[in-house]
Amino acid sequence: MIDVKVDGRLKSQRFRQEREADWKRLERLMEKVEKGSMASLSEEEILAAPVLYRSALSSLSVARATSLDRGMIDYLEMLCARSYFFVYGSRETLRGQLGAFFAGGWPAAVRGLWRETLVSVGLMVIGALVGAWLFGQDAEWYYAFMPKEMTGGRDPAATTEMLRSTLDGSKSGSGLSMFATFLFTHNAQVALLAFALGFALCVPTAMLVIYNGVILGVFFSLFVSRGLGVEAGGWLAIHGVTELFAVCLAGAAGLKIGWSVAFPGEQSRVDAAAAAGRHAATVMGGVVVMLFFAGLLEGFGRQLITFTPARYGVAAVTALIWGLYFYGPRRRARA
């Protein structure tokens, strides 16, 4: 029994002596990286690190298989774990990751949802048409979709002059700002819910997008009925191009998840939902940015720009920017 133990120790010592120099070198490299950064390594050290890591991993495998010294196995496990994150982990800075996201990751994810985006846009248009039709049948439908306390008097009971004054800046904008804030908050909530509820086979997502369109339809129809359609369109469009497009993208993300759950194909439903969720989450990361940008346009641009043609001009520029960013020919060629 004693001879067996002695023989095991001798094997461990011999094994360590033959390979310890490489282990120590790898350990020094990891200490150098952990104290500094990748820039602290020379080109030779960067090239040597993966080779030393694989050698240490091989030593660990042999040590486990032959039941060598427990302390040596623990040491090698720790060394390999530290080295793994250097060899295979992401070495990009936060700035680099954000740059990659905006330069390629987000636009590519949006392009990958072009079918779902068309469906989402179509659902919102249908909702808007339904809202307009309902309002045309009976103006009381306005109150069914627009909470009276949030409209600040912008409802069918208001006079035409009062409605005009809220659009051209001739009336105090405090009430209008409250309503604009309500619209923005509502759209942001719809966007997040449309994404979050996508797993329920697309149904809640589709209904939320349609409902958002109905609200848009009844609100716009009120102003059209007073001959203020052009002015109301400019008031909405200056930030609505970005905000409503963000809602449609969120709806598309939710539809992507729901469709994958309903029709997973050759994958299991869990795997299909997970893959769709990663894709949709990338889109939603950008949707949050779009909603933030829309909030800036709503908070500053719409209050400072009261000339209707200028409002349409800003809306056209933002639509062109988003269109080229997501679907422009250079973006496709780069992908």
Backbone hydrogen bonds, N-H to C=O, Kabsch-Sander energy under -0.5 kcal/mol:
donor,donor_aa,acceptor,acceptor_aa,energy
5,K,1,M,-1.9
6,V,2,I,-2.7
7,D,3,D,-2.6
8,G,4,V,-2.2
9,R,5,K,-2.3
10,L,6,V,-2.4
11,K,7,D,-2.1
12,S,8,G,-2.2
13,Q,9,R,-2.7
14,R,10,L,-2.5
15,F,11,K,-2.6
16,R,12,S,-2.6
17,Q,13,Q,-2.7
18,E,14,R,-2.0
19,R,15,F,-0.9
19,R,16,R,-0.7
20,E,16,R,-2.7
22,D,19,R,-0.7
23,W,19,R,-1.7
24,K,20,E,-2.9
25,R,21,A,-1.9
26,L,22,D,-2.4
27,E,23,W,-2.5
28,R,24,K,-2.4
29,L,25,R,-2.0
30,M,26,L,-2.3
31,E,27,E,-2.3
32,K,28,R,-2.1
33,V,29,L,-2.2
34,E,30,M,-2.8
35,K,31,E,-1.7
36,G,32,K,-1.6
40,S,37,S,-1.5
41,L,38,M,-1.8
46,I,42,S,-2.2
47,L,43,E,-2.0
48,A,44,E,-1.8
49,A,45,E,-1.8
51,V,47,L,-0.6
52,L,48,A,-2.6
53,Y,49,A,-2.5
54,R,50,P,-2.3
55,S,51,V,-1.9
56,A,52,L,-2.3
57,L,53,Y,-2.4
58,S,54,R,-2.2
59,S,55,S,-2.2
60,L,56,A,-2.3
61,S,57,L,-2.0
62,V,58,S,-2.2
63,A,59,S,-2.7
64,R,60,L,-2.2
65,A,61,S,-2.2
66,T,62,V,-2.1
67,S,64,R,-0.9
68,L,63,A,-2.3
73,I,69,D,-1.8
74,D,70,R,-2.3
75,Y,71,G,-2.1
76,L,72,M,-2.5
77,E,73,I,-2.3
78,M,74,D,-2.2
79,L,75,Y,-2.3
80,C,76,L,-2.7
81,A,77,E,-2.1
82,R,78,M,-2.2
83,S,79,L,-2.2
84,Y,80,C,-2.2
85,F,81,A,-1.2
86,F,82,R,-0.8
87,V,83,S,-2.6
88,Y,84,Y,-3.2
89,G,84,Y,-0.7
89,G,85,F,-0.5
97,Q,93,T,-2.5
98,L,94,L,-2.6
99,G,95,R,-2.2
100,A,96,G,-2.4
101,F,97,Q,-2.1
102,F,98,L,-2.4
103,A,99,G,-2.4
104,G,100,A,-2.0
105,G,100,A,-2.4
106,W,101,F,-3.3
108,A,104,G,-2.2
109,A,105,G,-1.9
110,V,106,W,-2.3
111,R,107,P,-2.6
112,G,108,A,-1.9
113,L,110,V,-1.3
114,W,111,R,-1.5
117,T,113,L,-2.7
118,L,114,W,-2.1
119,V,115,R,-2.2
120,S,116,E,-2.6
121,V,117,T,-2.8
122,G,118,L,-2.5
123,L,119,V,-2.5
124,M,120,S,-2.0
125,V,121,V,-2.4
126,I,122,G,-2.5
127,G,123,L,-2.3
128,A,124,M,-2.5
129,L,125,V,-2.5
130,V,126,I,-2.6
131,G,127,G,-2.7
132,A,128,A,-2.4
133,W,129,L,-2.5
134,L,130,V,-2.8
135,F,131,G,-2.3
136,G,132,A,-2.2
137,Q,133,W,-1.7
138,D,134,L,-2.5
141,W,138,D,-2.0
142,Y,139,A,-1.8
143,Y,140,E,-1.0
144,A,140,E,-0.7
145,F,141,W,-1.0
145,F,142,Y,-0.8
146,M,142,Y,-2.5
150,M,147,P,-1.5
151,T,147,P,-0.8
151,T,148,K,-0.8
152,G,148,K,-0.7
153,G,148,K,-0.6
154,R,151,T,-1.3
155,D,153,G,-1.8
158,A,155,D,-2.2
163,L,159,T,-2.1
164,R,160,T,-2.5
165,S,161,E,-2.3
166,T,162,M,-1.1
167,L,163,L,-0.5
167,L,164,R,-1.3
168,D,164,R,-2.1
169,G,165,S,-0.6
171,K,165,S,-1.5
177,S,173,G,-3.0
178,M,174,S,-1.8
179,F,175,G,-2.0
180,A,176,L,-2.9
181,T,177,S,-2.6
182,F,178,M,-2.1
183,L,179,F,-2.5
184,F,180,A,-2.5
185,T,181,T,-2.9
186,H,182,F,-2.9
187,N,183,L,-2.7
188,A,184,F,-2.5
189,Q,185,T,-2.3
190,V,186,H,-2.6
191,A,187,N,-2.4
192,L,188,A,-2.2
193,L,189,Q,-2.6
194,A,190,V,-3.0
195,F,191,A,-1.6
196,A,192,L,-2.7
197,L,193,L,-2.7
198,G,195,F,-1.3
200,A,197,L,-1.6
201,L,199,F,-1.7
202,C,198,G,-1.5
203,V,200,A,-1.1
206,A,202,C,-2.6
207,M,203,V,-2.3
208,L,204,P,-2.3
209,V,205,T,-2.2
210,I,206,A,-2.3
211,Y,207,M,-2.6
212,N,208,L,-2.3
213,G,209,V,-1.8
214,V,210,I,-2.3
215,I,211,Y,-2.1
216,L,212,N,-1.9
217,G,213,G,-2.5
218,V,214,V,-2.6
219,F,215,I,-2.1
220,F,216,L,-2.4
221,S,217,G,-2.1
222,L,218,V,-1.5
223,F,219,F,-1.2
224,V,220,F,-2.3
225,S,221,S,-2.4
226,R,223,F,-0.9
227,G,224,V,-1.9
228,L,223,F,-3.1
232,A,228,L,-2.7
233,G,229,G,-2.4
234,G,230,V,-1.9
235,W,231,E,-2.1
236,L,232,A,-2.2
237,A,233,G,-2.9
238,I,234,G,-1.6
239,H,236,L,-0.9
240,G,236,L,-2.6
241,V,237,A,-1.6
243,E,239,H,-2.6
244,L,240,G,-2.9
245,F,240,G,-0.6
245,F,241,V,-1.1
246,A,242,T,-2.0
247,V,243,E,-1.9
248,C,244,L,-2.3
249,L,245,F,-2.3
250,A,246,A,-2.3
251,G,247,V,-2.5
252,A,248,C,-2.4
253,A,249,L,-2.3
254,G,250,A,-2.2
255,L,251,G,-2.6
256,K,252,A,-2.2
257,I,253,A,-1.8
258,G,254,G,-2.5
259,W,255,L,-2.8
260,S,256,K,-1.8
261,V,257,I,-2.0
262,A,258,G,-2.3
263,F,259,W,-3.0
267,Q,264,P,-1.3
272,A,268,S,-2.7
273,A,269,R,-2.5
274,A,270,V,-2.3
275,A,271,D,-2.4
276,A,272,A,-2.5
277,G,273,A,-2.5
278,R,274,A,-2.0
279,H,275,A,-1.9
280,A,276,A,-3.0
281,A,277,G,-2.6
282,T,278,R,-1.5
283,V,279,H,-1.5
284,M,280,A,-2.5
285,G,281,A,-2.0
286,G,282,T,-1.2
287,V,283,V,-1.8
288,V,284,M,-2.0
289,V,285,G,-0.9
290,M,286,G,-2.3
291,L,287,V,-2.6
292,F,288,V,-1.9
293,F,289,V,-2.4
294,A,290,M,-2.7
295,G,291,L,-2.1
296,L,292,F,-1.7
297,L,293,F,-2.1
298,E,294,A,-2.6
299,G,295,G,-2.7
300,F,296,L,-2.5
301,G,296,L,-1.0
302,R,297,L,-2.6
304,L,300,F,-2.3
305,I,301,G,-2.5
306,T,304,L,-0.8
308,T,306,T,-0.6
311,R,307,F,-1.9
312,Y,308,T,-2.2
313,G,309,P,-2.1
314,V,310,A,-2.4
315,A,311,R,-2.3
316,A,312,Y,-2.5
317,V,313,G,-2.2
318,T,314,V,-2.5
319,A,315,A,-2.2
320,L,316,A,-2.2
321,I,317,V,-2.5
322,W,318,T,-2.5
323,G,319,A,-2.3
324,L,320,L,-2.6
325,Y,321,I,-2.5
326,F,322,W,-2.4
327,Y,323,G,-2.6
328,G,324,L,-1.4
332,R,328,G,-1.8
333,A,329,P,-2.3
334,R,330,R,-2.2
335,A,331,R,-1.9
